């Protein structure tokens, strides 16, 4: 996930002070490695002297302080000593430019974890998003148990962006390719999810990604009988917006 924060930038001491006032712990991350996962997704692995103190919920993100701006990125994996963050690279951006040039030993400040995207107790889980949401959704899937059930709808730019995930739960994933067309507001996910039949028991839906799509899908699920408290929705991005994220 990548969304810019809108607060004014300044010297690093001012940035750290601002993040601390927000109640967020600031970590200094050191690049250990870089791996190309798919044509448009790169995994960066980081270490940190005090990462043993980091506490997170799968699906939450960190606010990364890049030289040209702050962005939110989901923690993809964390083993208590090292953490991995997956970056979707498409065109020029402060994060993408930094990732392409990054090498072992480079440092980056991060604050958090933060966010309301994480697994809620439920008999079954519905997870919906585009390629920017794969890190969060896969992190959550990997934390489920063998008694859990999850149904996942993922929109991607092309079939080459598919990834495998290991989960103890019973997981069904529907991949929806745009066949090379740009991401943005569309009916791709909405149309696919509208035919999803709610299983018996208490369900919970996590809807993340482009804001217009997130809001439309959330409204549709509620209209079909899913309670508002059974939907966690967050707009990670929307065309033309620089800064912030949308609580849907």
C-alpha positions as CSV (number, residue, x, y, z in Angstrom):
1,X,0.0,0.0,0.0
2,X,1.3,3.5,-0.8
3,X,-0.3,6.7,0.2
4,X,1.4,10.1,0.8
5,X,1.0,12.0,4.1
6,X,0.0,15.7,3.7
7,X,1.9,17.2,6.6
8,X,4.7,19.7,5.7
9,X,8.1,18.3,5.5
10,X,11.2,19.6,7.3
11,X,14.5,18.5,8.9
12,X,14.6,14.9,10.1
13,X,14.3,16.0,13.7
14,X,11.1,17.8,12.9
15,X,9.7,14.7,11.1
16,X,10.6,12.4,14.0
17,X,9.0,14.9,16.4
18,X,5.8,15.0,14.3
19,X,5.5,11.2,14.1
20,X,6.1,10.9,17.8
21,X,3.3,13.3,18.6
22,X,1.1,11.1,16.5
23,X,1.9,8.3,19.0
24,X,4.0,6.3,16.6
25,X,7.3,4.7,17.4
26,X,10.1,5.7,14.9
27,X,12.4,2.9,13.6
28,X,15.6,3.2,11.6
29,X,15.5,0.5,8.9
30,X,18.6,-0.8,7.1
31,X,18.3,-2.4,3.7
32,X,19.5,-6.0,3.7
33,X,18.2,-7.3,0.3
34,X,16.0,-6.7,-2.7
35,X,14.0,-9.3,-4.6
36,X,12.0,-9.0,-7.8
37,X,8.7,-11.0,-7.1
38,X,6.8,-10.2,-10.3
39,X,7.3,-7.8,-13.2
40,X,6.0,-4.9,-11.1
41,X,6.5,-5.9,-7.5
42,X,9.8,-5.8,-5.5
43,X,10.4,-7.0,-2.0
44,X,12.8,-5.1,0.2
45,X,14.1,-6.7,3.4
46,X,15.1,-4.6,6.3
47,X,16.8,-5.0,9.7
48,X,16.9,-2.7,12.6
49,X,18.6,-2.6,16.0
50,X,15.4,-2.4,18.0
51,X,12.9,-4.3,15.7
52,X,12.6,-6.9,18.4
53,X,10.3,-4.4,20.2
54,X,8.0,-3.9,17.2
55,X,4.4,-5.2,17.7
56,X,2.1,-5.4,14.7
57,X,-1.2,-6.8,13.5
58,X,-1.0,-8.5,10.1
59,X,-2.3,-6.0,7.5
60,X,-1.0,-2.9,9.3
61,X,1.5,-0.5,7.7
62,X,4.5,1.7,8.4
63,X,4.9,5.4,7.4
64,X,8.1,5.4,5.4
65,X,10.1,8.7,5.3
66,X,11.5,8.9,1.7
67,X,13.7,11.8,0.7
68,X,10.8,13.2,-1.4
69,X,7.8,12.4,0.8
70,X,6.1,10.1,3.3
71,X,4.3,7.0,2.2
72,X,2.3,4.2,3.9
73,X,3.5,0.7,3.1
74,X,2.2,-2.6,4.6
75,X,4.5,-4.9,6.5
76,X,4.5,-8.0,4.4
77,X,6.5,-10.2,6.7
78,X,8.1,-9.9,10.1
79,X,10.0,-12.6,12.1
80,X,10.9,-10.5,15.1
81,X,14.3,-9.5,13.7
82,X,13.7,-8.6,10.0
83,X,10.8,-7.2,8.1
84,X,9.9,-7.3,4.5
85,X,7.9,-4.7,2.5
86,X,6.6,-5.3,-1.0
87,X,6.5,-2.3,-3.4
88,X,4.4,-2.0,-6.5
89,X,6.5,-0.2,-9.1
90,X,4.7,1.6,-11.9
91,X,6.2,4.8,-13.3
92,X,8.1,7.4,-11.4
93,X,7.3,8.1,-7.8
94,X,9.3,9.0,-4.6
95,X,9.0,5.5,-3.3
96,X,9.6,3.8,-6.7
97,X,12.7,5.9,-7.4
98,X,14.1,5.1,-4.0
99,X,13.5,1.4,-4.3
100,X,15.1,1.1,-7.7
101,X,18.3,2.8,-6.5
102,X,18.4,1.2,-3.0
103,X,21.3,-1.0,-2.1
104,X,22.3,-3.0,1.0
105,X,23.2,-0.7,3.9
106,X,20.9,2.2,2.9
107,X,18.7,3.5,5.7
108,X,15.2,4.6,5.9
109,X,13.1,6.0,8.8
110,X,9.7,4.5,9.5
111,X,6.9,5.1,12.0
112,X,4.2,2.8,13.3
113,X,2.8,0.2,12.9
114,X,-0.6,1.9,12.2
115,X,-3.9,1.3,10.4
116,X,-7.2,-0.5,10.9
117,X,-6.6,-3.2,8.2
118,X,-6.2,-6.4,10.1
119,X,-8.1,-9.7,10.8
120,X,-11.3,-9.5,12.8
121,X,-12.8,-12.6,14.5
122,X,-15.2,-14.3,12.1
123,X,-16.4,-17.6,10.8
124,X,-15.4,-16.6,7.3
125,X,-13.4,-13.8,5.7
126,X,-13.9,-11.9,2.5
127,X,-10.9,-10.0,1.3
128,X,-11.0,-7.6,-1.8
129,X,-8.4,-5.4,-3.3
130,X,-6.1,-4.5,-6.2
131,X,-2.4,-5.2,-6.6
132,X,-1.5,-2.6,-4.0
133,X,-3.4,-4.7,-1.5
134,X,-1.6,-8.0,-2.1
135,X,0.9,-7.5,0.7
136,X,-1.8,-6.7,3.3
137,X,-4.1,-9.5,2.2
138,X,-1.4,-12.1,1.9
139,X,0.0,-11.1,5.3
140,X,-3.4,-11.6,6.8
141,X,-4.0,-14.9,5.0
142,X,-0.7,-16.2,6.4
143,X,-1.9,-15.5,9.9
144,X,-5.1,-17.5,9.7
145,X,-5.5,-21.0,11.2
146,X,-6.7,-24.3,9.7
147,X,-10.2,-23.7,11.1
148,X,-10.5,-20.4,9.1
149,X,-12.0,-19.8,5.7
150,X,-11.1,-17.0,3.4
151,X,-12.5,-15.9,0.0
152,X,-10.3,-13.5,-1.9
153,X,-10.8,-11.3,-5.0
154,X,-7.7,-9.6,-6.4
155,X,-7.5,-7.3,-9.3
156,X,-4.1,-7.2,-11.1
157,X,-2.7,-5.5,-14.2
158,X,-1.8,-8.8,-15.9
159,X,-1.6,-12.5,-15.2
160,X,2.2,-12.3,-14.6
161,X,1.4,-10.4,-11.4
162,X,-0.1,-13.5,-9.7
163,X,1.7,-14.7,-6.6
164,X,1.4,-17.8,-4.5
165,X,0.6,-17.6,-0.8
166,X,0.9,-20.2,2.0
167,X,-1.9,-20.3,4.6
168,X,-3.1,-22.9,7.0
169,X,-6.7,-21.8,6.3
170,X,-9.0,-22.9,3.5
171,X,-8.4,-20.1,0.9
172,X,-10.0,-19.5,-2.4
173,X,-8.5,-16.7,-4.6
174,X,-10.1,-15.2,-7.7
175,X,-7.6,-13.3,-9.9
176,X,-9.0,-10.6,-12.1
177,X,-6.7,-9.3,-14.8
178,X,-7.1,-5.9,-16.4
179,X,-5.0,-7.3,-19.3
180,X,-2.5,-4.4,-19.2
181,X,-5.0,-1.5,-18.8
182,X,-4.2,1.1,-16.1
183,X,-5.6,0.8,-12.6
184,X,-8.4,3.1,-11.5
185,X,-12.1,3.3,-10.8
186,X,-13.9,0.5,-12.5
187,X,-16.5,-2.3,-12.1
188,X,-14.0,-5.2,-12.2
189,X,-14.0,-6.1,-8.6
190,X,-17.6,-4.9,-7.9
191,X,-19.0,-7.1,-10.7
192,X,-17.0,-10.1,-9.5
193,X,-18.0,-9.8,-5.9
194,X,-21.7,-9.2,-6.5
195,X,-22.3,-12.9,-7.3
196,X,-20.4,-14.0,-4.2
197,X,-22.8,-16.0,-2.0
198,X,-22.3,-15.3,1.7
199,X,-21.5,-18.6,3.6
200,X,-23.3,-19.4,6.8
201,X,-22.0,-18.0,10.0
202,X,-20.6,-14.6,10.9
203,X,-18.5,-13.1,8.1
204,X,-16.2,-10.2,7.9
205,X,-15.2,-8.3,4.7
206,X,-12.0,-6.4,4.2
207,X,-12.2,-4.0,1.2
208,X,-9.1,-2.0,0.3
209,X,-7.6,-0.4,-2.8
210,X,-8.8,2.5,-5.0
211,X,-11.2,4.6,-3.0
212,X,-14.1,4.8,-5.5
213,X,-14.0,1.0,-5.9
214,X,-13.8,0.4,-2.2
215,X,-16.8,2.6,-1.4
216,X,-18.9,1.0,-4.2
217,X,-18.1,-2.5,-3.0
218,X,-18.7,-1.7,0.7
219,X,-22.1,-0.1,-0.1
220,X,-23.1,-3.1,-2.2
221,X,-22.2,-5.6,0.5
222,X,-24.1,-3.7,3.1
223,X,-27.1,-3.5,0.8
224,X,-27.0,-7.2,0.5
225,X,-27.2,-7.7,4.3
226,X,-23.6,-7.5,5.6
227,X,-23.6,-5.4,8.7
228,X,-21.5,-2.2,8.8
229,X,-19.5,-3.6,11.7
230,X,-18.8,-6.6,9.4
231,X,-17.0,-4.4,6.9
232,X,-13.5,-2.9,7.2
233,X,-12.9,-0.5,4.3
234,X,-10.0,1.8,3.5
235,X,-9.1,3.7,0.3
236,X,-5.4,3.2,-0.2
237,X,-5.3,5.6,-3.2
238,X,-7.2,7.4,-5.9
239,X,-6.2,9.0,-9.2
240,X,-4.9,12.5,-8.9
241,X,-4.6,12.5,-5.2
242,X,-1.3,13.3,-3.5
243,X,-1.4,12.8,0.2
244,X,-3.6,11.1,2.8
245,X,-5.8,8.1,2.6
246,X,-9.6,7.6,2.7
247,X,-11.6,6.0,5.5
248,X,-14.4,4.4,3.6
